[in-house]
Amino acid sequence: MKRKILLFLLIIFIGIQFIPVELNQSEITSNNDFIAATNPSKEIETLLKTSCYDCHSNNTNYPWYDRVAPVSFWVRQHIDEAKDELNFSEWNTYTQKRKNHKIKEIIEETEEGEMPLESYLIMHVDAKLSIIQIEQLKNWLDTIKAE
């Protein structure tokens, strides 16, 4: 009986691999992109791409395990939710009021350790922001915020 259950689960696992999940990858970097629009230093650009862009842009770098169902389903849902909240690839489509609000939220969430998410940091340890990086990011974001 155990063997039949395991075989059934294996068949299900193999079967769900054939359910397509649209990847969040775009070869185009538009003028609407946050980095293109704000021209940060290389250090800030690297920080943003390492810690933020996988979930909050139109271009995710997928490790192999993010392509395996059911993980791929969860990752896609997570990215969709993140982009609904903030999409760096669409930055210049935001009003100035919305941009300022998003900058304020970025500062608050990084200072409070809410971003990047702990679930993301488990497999992306290089995305963890140090206190110094958070301060550098905050200082730079303050310079681009319009009154």
N, C-alpha and C positions, 0 to 999 in steps of 0.2 A: 504493500500500500504506500509506504514512504517513497519507494522508487517511482511509482506512478505519479505521485504528487510532484516530486522533483522534476520528472520528465515533463509534466504539464507546465510547471513554472518555467522551465528552460525553453519550451516551445513558445510560451507567451513572451518571454524576454527577447528571444530571437525575432519573433513576429513584430514587436513594437519598434524594432530597429528600422523597419521599412516604412514607418509613419514619418513623412517628411516634416522637418522643422526649418522654417525659413531662417537663414543666418542673417545676423545684423552686420552686414559688411557692404560698404560702399567704396568704390575706387575713386570717387570724386570728393575732393575737399572744396567746398564752395566758399564764397565770400561771406556767407552767413555764419561760418564756423567761428567759435569763440577765439581760438588761437589766431586765426587769420585776421580777425577783426580787432583784436586787442594787442597783438604783437608783444607777448611777454618775453622775458629773458629765456634763454635756453634751459636754465635751471627750473624755472616755473613751468615752462612747456613740458619738460620731462616729467615733472611732478604731476601735472594734470593728466598727461597721457597714461602714466603708470597707475595713478590712484583713482582717476575719475572717468576717463573716456571709455573704458570697456563697457560700462553700464549706461553712461550719460551722453552717448554720441551715436552716430549712425555707423560706427565702425568698431566692432568688437574683435579683439584677438582671442580666438578660441583655443584653449589647450585641448588635447585629444579627448579627455574625459567629458568635456562639455558637449561632445557630439554623440554621446552614448545615451540612449533613452533608458530610464525616464529622466536622467539628469538634464538632458537637452530640453525637455519640456519645461522643467523648473527654471532653467537658466533663461530661456526665451521669455517666459512670463515675467521674471525678475527684471530683465532688460526693458521690456515694454513698460512696466510700471515705473522704472527709473526714468525713462525718456519722457513719460507723461509728466513727470515732476520737473525735470530739467533736461533739455537736450542741447548740448554744446554745439552740435552741428547746425542748429537752427537759431543760434544766438541773435543774429541780426534781424530776425523776424519778430523779436520781442520788442514791446514798447520800452521806452527808457524807464518808466515806472516799474515795469516787470523786471527789467534787467537789475535795477537797484535792489528790488526785493529779493531776487535770486542771489545776488552778491551777499546780501545780509544773511540769507539762509545758509549759503556755503560757509561763511565765516562762523556762524553759530554752530552748525552741525560738525564742522571739523574741530572747533574748540571744545565741544562737548564730547568728542570721540564717537559721535554717531555715524560719521562718514570717514573713510569707507566702512561699509558694514562688516561686522565681525565674521559673518558667513563668507564674505568675499576674502577676507584676510587669511582665513584658514588655508586656502590654497594659493594665495598671492601675497606672501609675506613681505615682498618688496614694496607693496602698495601702502603699508602702514606708514603713517605720517609721524615724524618726530615732532617734538614741541617746537624746535627751531624751524622746521619746514612749515608747520602751521602758522607760526608768527610771520615767516617770509610771505606765505600765501596771503595772509590777512593784510599785511602792509601793502602788498602789490594790489590786491583787490580794492583797497581803500583809495588807491590812486586812480583807478579807472571808473569808480562810481561817480556818476554825475549828480549834481544837486538839483 
